[in-house]
Structures are given as structure tokens and as C-alpha cells.
């Protein structure tokens, strides 16, 4: 509930943590993934791509992977990244399909 209040406040004040413009479909997609536990990750974002991430862990936290959505230009990609930084899964994301 706190996230929803913050989201509404941010939208009403037109504040954005992103350094780029978003389309309406992208805004909808970001809200969907944020509700699933993803967050904008400034540490992994750079001048080439913007990233939203969440960490998955198993075995009482002994093993984990990073799941990321990357925006590079107009292209969105989903990645699964191992602890040692290896991308072992990557797929281009169709935002229209994900938000419909």
C-alpha cells in the first residue's frame, strides 16, 4: 500500500527517477514489473541501458541469480544472470504482449 501512495504522489508531482522519456506502454510495463518485486537499479544502469532487477535465492540464500529487464534504446530485454555475472538466459520482450 505504501508503494501505491508513493507512486501516486510521484506521478502527481511528475517526478521521475529515470534519465529518459517513457512511452505510455513502458510506464504500464514498469508498474507491472515493480509490482512483481523489480526495482530500478541505478548501480547496474549506465549510459547504454537502464535496468530493473530482482534477486532470486534458493537453498536458504546460498545460491542466487539476478533477473533483469533492460531498456536499451527502444528495445527491452529480459535476462537471467548467475552470481559470477554470466547471462544464461536472454529474451527480447514485446511490451504490447506483456501489458495487454
Secondary structure as GFF3:
##gff-version 3
##sequence-region A 1 100
A	DSSP	alpha_helix	2	13	.	.	.	ID=ss1
A	DSSP	alpha_helix	24	35	.	.	.	ID=ss2
A	DSSP	beta_strand	39	40	.	.	.	ID=ss3
A	DSSP	beta_strand	50	58	.	.	.	ID=ss4
A	DSSP	three_ten_helix	59	61	.	.	.	ID=ss5
A	DSSP	beta_strand	63	72	.	.	.	ID=ss6
A	DSSP	beta_strand	75	81	.	.	.	ID=ss7
A	DSSP	beta_strand	87	92	.	.	.	ID=ss8
A	DSSP	alpha_helix	95	99	.	.	.	ID=ss9
###
